[in-house]
Amino acid sequence: MKVTFIIKNLTESALESLASMPDAERFAKLAKWASGDLRHCVSRKDGSGAFRDRVELNQIMRAPRFVSYKIEPRKGYRLATFEVEAS
């Protein structure tokens, strides 16, 4: 399943700290930011955005295997994409 984070207005030091983390920690940090105090800077989309995709991701996250991660610059924001599967 594809999980996408839109990252806006974060400092370079925050982005560098994310780059130095393993995928599981990076995902957890972005998820915490997206639902916590930094939700104005980080937003999250699980799969197509449907409720069933959030339920499926919740089941996958019990034993996740991160297949790929990439961060791409866009005009005015960065797009971080994770591919997650059940192990």
C-alpha positions, -999 to 999 in steps of 0.1 A, spaced: 0 0 0 12 35 -8 13 61 20 20 97 10 30 126 32 30 162 20 56 182 38 55 220 38 74 247 57 97 224 76 133 236 83 162 220 65 175 206 99 142 187 103 144 173 68 181 163 74 171 145 106 144 126 87 170 116 60 193 100 86 165 78 101 156 42 91 123 39 72 103 26 102 114 56 124 109 80 95 74 68 89 65 70 127 79 105 130 60 118 99 28 101 111 32 117 145 38 151 129 7 146 106 -16 140 136 0 162 162 12 197 165 27 199 130 -4 189 111 -3 223 94 31 213 79 26 176 73 -5 159 59 -10 122 52 -29 101 26 -32 63 30 -38 45 -3 -66 63 -22 -78 81 10 -108 58 16 -117 44 50 -111 9 39 -75 18 30 -69 32 65 -83 0 80 -60 -21 57 -30 0 66 -38 -4 103 -36 -42 98 -4 -40 78 13 -18 105 11 -47 130 40 -63 112 51 -39 85 78 -43 58 89 -11 42 95 -18 5 105 16 -7 108 52 3 114 83 -18 111 120 -12 106 143 -42 106 181 -43 75 197 -58 67 234 -62 63 247 -27 64 214 -9 80 179 -7 63 146 -13 74 116 8 61 83 -5 63 49 14 54 15 0 44 -7 29 35 -44 29 26 -70 56 55 -92 64 
